[in-house]
């Protein structure tokens, strides 16, 4: 393709390595095929940065206005502080793991300061969507032929490379908005073959997101995209846009807007997660400031807060409502089986399927408030920058990704998962590099 060859020829020799690393990092962190897929490009980035810093005898590539660090510093400091004050060694170890996971943010930020890497990032995103989606197409084909695989949930919910569907949905959210926002680039639009490849990746990405059956993922993608469109269109009235967005989100979530639209079985009873939040709230009330510890959630949840009688009652009510709607007769045997299945399902949870609830219960109000501050802080920063630079589609993509993954986090696992956290930080670092530098001429 002329676009790719021309772009490569126009890239300065010293910037080409940074471009290659960005492609590999975006691809590797969003596919997570193996540890090598993200470990190798991260190692390449570290070596490149060390060499560049030694050559320049400067760390200026990491220069960022102090206020932009505040969100991540407050969040991670609160998590570590809470764990240290609790004095639980396993929890302290996990807290420092959370700090380590943020490394991709610094690496990508540095690379983004050395070159205009937006086309490299888009290339990595397209490659990621194509590879992951084609794996899902093949896996879906094998399932239709009668083969069964561990990790594929009931109703055909699946994720690429047999990872959990909800995790794969988050990985798609980490790159799909970037591909969509790149359609605004005039240089890309002028190259029809590249646009065709981009459209193919976008369509396959949407199909993959739907096949995960993740309502949180679909809600995050749609609501994030809607907000970005409104923020760009009505940037002079951004306060009203935020208010309208919050209202719409509340309506969508409370109304289970995507129930019955996404494929697959989402559990015997859709009030399961509401019960988990209720039980988690009881846990927080008993450990308001420091929480139970990052390593102790499941032990404390199952030992003191999981209520079998409440689960049995809810399962029975669900069964009674179901047979009433179908005009079927009551079966004590079936009712007992439903209750047994409900207990088995709810006993398998290892976190409250809500990132905010996770941090409030495990790190108390200290860590929970830190997490909420992290989300609101970068939401505010990116909204303000997008208002000032509405034509900067990299900022639009970054805001969309951050919103989509954060919304999913308030409904499911979010950045509690290591791979998801690293991808979010990676894309946030890329976005912040464009917050700091408005054009390539200003780069170091």
JOPE-V574061 format. One record per backbone hydrogen bond with DSSP energy under -1.0 kcal/mol. NH is the residue of the N-H (numbers start at 1). CO is the residue of the C=O. Records with the same first field share a line. If there is no record, write none. Layout:
BEGIN
NH: CO  CO
END
This chain:
BEGIN
5: 1
6: 2
7: 3
8: 4
9: 5
10: 6
15: 12
16: 12
19: 15
20: 16
21: 17
22: 18
23: 19
24: 20
25: 21
26: 22
27: 23
28: 24
29: 25
30: 26
31: 27
32: 28
39: 35
40: 36
42: 38
43: 39
44: 40
45: 41
46: 42
47: 43
48: 44
49: 45
50: 46
51: 47
52: 48
53: 49
54: 50
55: 51
56: 52
57: 53
58: 53
62: 59
63: 60
68: 65
69: 66
73: 69
74: 70
75: 71
76: 72
77: 73
78: 74
79: 75
80: 76
81: 77
82: 78
83: 79
84: 80
85: 81
86: 82
87: 83
92: 88
93: 89
94: 90
95: 91
96: 92
97: 93
98: 94
99: 95
100: 96
101: 97
102: 99
103: 100
105: 102
107: 103
108: 104
109: 105
110: 106
111: 107
112: 108
115: 111
117: 115
121: 117
122: 118
123: 119
124: 120
125: 121
126: 122
127: 123
128: 124
129: 125
130: 126
131: 127
132: 128
133: 129
134: 130
135: 131
136: 132
137: 133
138: 134
139: 135
140: 136
141: 137
142: 138
143: 139
144: 140
145: 141
146: 143
147: 142
152: 149
153: 157
156: 153
158: 211
162: 159
163: 160
168: 164
169: 165
170: 166
171: 167
172: 168
173: 169
174: 170
175: 172
176: 172
179: 175
180: 176
181: 177
182: 178
183: 180
184: 181
185: 182
189: 185
190: 186
191: 188
195: 191
196: 192
197: 193
198: 194
199: 195
200: 196
201: 197
202: 198
203: 199
204: 200
205: 201
206: 202
207: 203
208: 204
209: 205
210: 206
211: 207
212: 208
213: 210
218: 214
219: 215
220: 216
221: 217
222: 218
223: 219
224: 220
225: 221
226: 222
227: 223
228: 224
229: 225
230: 226
231: 227
232: 228
233: 229
234: 230
237: 234
241: 237
242: 238
243: 239
244: 240
245: 241
246: 242
247: 243
248: 244
249: 245
250: 246
251: 247
252: 248
253: 249
254: 250
255: 251
256: 253
257: 252
259: 256
261: 258
262: 258
265: 154
272: 269
275: 271
276: 272
277: 273
278: 274
279: 275
280: 276
281: 277
282: 278
283: 279
284: 280
285: 281
286: 282
291: 287
292: 361
293: 362
296: 293
300: 296
301: 297
302: 298
303: 299
304: 300
305: 301
306: 301
311: 307
312: 308
313: 309
314: 310
315: 311
316: 312
317: 313
318: 314
319: 315
320: 316
321: 317
322: 318
323: 319
324: 320
325: 321
326: 322
328: 323
335: 331
336: 332
337: 333
338: 334
339: 335
340: 336
341: 337
342: 338
343: 339
344: 340
345: 341
346: 342
347: 343
348: 345
355: 409
358: 354
359: 355
360: 356
361: 357
362: 358
363: 359
365: 288
366: 289
367: 363
368: 364
369: 365
370: 366
371: 367
372: 368
373: 369
374: 370
375: 371
376: 372
377: 373
378: 374
379: 375
380: 376
381: 377
382: 378
383: 379
384: 380
385: 381
386: 382
387: 383
388: 384
389: 385
392: 389
393: 391
396: 392
397: 393
398: 394
399: 395
400: 396
401: 397
402: 398
403: 399
404: 400
405: 401
406: 402
407: 403
408: 404
409: 405
410: 406
411: 408
412: 408
416: 413
417: 414
421: 417
422: 418
423: 419
424: 420
425: 421
426: 422
427: 423
428: 424
429: 425
430: 426
431: 427
432: 428
433: 429
435: 431
436: 432
437: 433
442: 439
443: 440
444: 113
END
